[in-house]
Amino acid sequence: MLNPLADLPPGVIGFESSGKLEKAAYEDVLLPAIQKAAADGEVRIVIVMPKFEGLTPGALWQDLKMGVEHWRMWKRIALVTDVEWMRHGVDWFGWMTPGDVKHFPLVDRDAAIAWAAGSDA
């Protein structure tokens, strides 16, 4: 499940995950928000993931497609999690992600939102 985050700065979208991520969460929640952000010019997103409980094959496919379909629109991706392997994944593979990607621990959620909204300077 993906729950939209409230009170984000203009131009930033954000979600908190819970449970196993299903294809419907991508199609019904995440994709429309990303399409709107891309239509407005760029995608700045905050993903809060307290735990990782997996994702279905359909969700994985949607995740891969989303990155490619809007490749040039991704500006900043803030991953907020204490899940250790995800932090390492950002460190090791973040360079392959469109736009800038940065990991933040759960306690730094506000800093992640500020970074996602920030300028390129």
C-alpha positions in Angstrom: 0.0 0.0 0.0 1.2 3.5 -0.8 -0.2 6.4 1.3 0.3 10.0 0.0 2.2 12.3 2.3 0.5 15.5 3.3 1.8 19.0 3.6 4.7 18.7 1.1 6.2 21.8 -0.5 5.0 22.7 -4.0 6.4 20.5 -6.7 7.2 17.6 -4.3 5.1 14.4 -4.2 5.6 11.8 -1.5 4.3 8.4 -0.3 4.8 6.1 2.7 4.7 2.4 2.0 3.2 -0.3 4.2 2.8 -4.0 3.6 3.6 -5.7 0.4 3.6 -3.4 -2.6 1.0 -4.5 -5.2 0.7 -3.6 -8.9 -2.5 -1.6 -8.1 -0.6 0.7 -5.7 1.6 1.7 -8.7 -1.3 2.0 -11.2 -3.8 3.7 -8.9 -1.7 5.9 -6.6 1.9 6.4 -7.7 1.7 6.5 -11.5 -1.0 9.2 -11.7 1.0 11.4 -9.3 4.2 10.9 -11.3 2.4 11.6 -14.6 1.0 14.8 -13.1 4.4 15.9 -11.8 6.1 15.1 -15.1 3.4 17.1 -17.0 4.2 20.0 -14.6 7.9 19.8 -15.6 9.8 17.5 -13.3 9.4 14.7 -10.7 10.6 15.4 -7.1 9.6 12.5 -4.9 10.0 11.4 -1.3 9.4 7.7 -0.6 9.2 6.7 3.1 9.6 3.0 3.7 9.7 2.1 7.4 9.9 -1.7 6.5 10.2 -3.6 3.2 7.7 -6.4 3.0 8.2 -7.1 -0.6 6.5 -6.4 -3.9 4.6 -8.5 -6.4 6.0 -9.2 -9.8 3.4 -6.9 -11.3 4.6 -4.1 -9.0 8.2 -4.7 -9.9 7.4 -4.4 -13.6 5.4 -1.1 -13.0 8.4 0.2 -11.0 10.8 -0.5 -13.8 8.5 0.9 -16.5 7.9 4.1 -14.5 11.6 5.0 -14.4 12.0 4.6 -18.1 8.8 6.2 -19.3 9.6 9.5 -17.6 13.4 9.3 -17.7 14.1 13.0 -18.4 11.6 14.3 -15.9 13.1 12.7 -12.7 14.8 15.5 -10.7 15.2 14.2 -7.1 14.3 11.0 -5.4 14.6 10.9 -1.6 14.4 7.4 0.0 13.6 7.6 3.7 14.3 4.2 5.3 16.3 2.4 7.9 16.3 -0.8 5.9 20.0 -1.4 5.6 20.1 -3.1 2.2 18.1 -0.3 0.7 20.5 2.3 2.0 23.4 0.3 0.4 21.4 -0.1 -2.8 21.2 3.7 -3.1 24.9 4.0 -2.4 25.8 1.4 -5.0 23.2 1.8 -7.7 22.0 5.4 -7.3 24.1 6.5 -10.3 21.9 4.3 -12.5 18.7 6.1 -11.4 17.4 9.1 -13.4 17.9 12.3 -11.6 19.5 12.6 -8.2 18.8 10.0 -5.5 19.7 10.2 -1.9 19.0 8.1 1.2 17.9 9.5 4.5 17.3 7.6 7.8 13.7 7.7 9.1 14.6 10.3 11.7 15.6 12.7 8.9 12.3 12.7 7.1 12.0 16.5 7.2 15.5 16.8 5.8 14.6 14.5 3.0 11.6 16.5 2.1 13.6 19.7 2.1 16.3 18.2 -0.1 13.7 16.9 -2.6 12.3 20.4 -2.8 15.6 22.2 -2.9 17.4 23.9 -5.7 20.2 22.3 -7.7 22.8 24.5 -6.0 
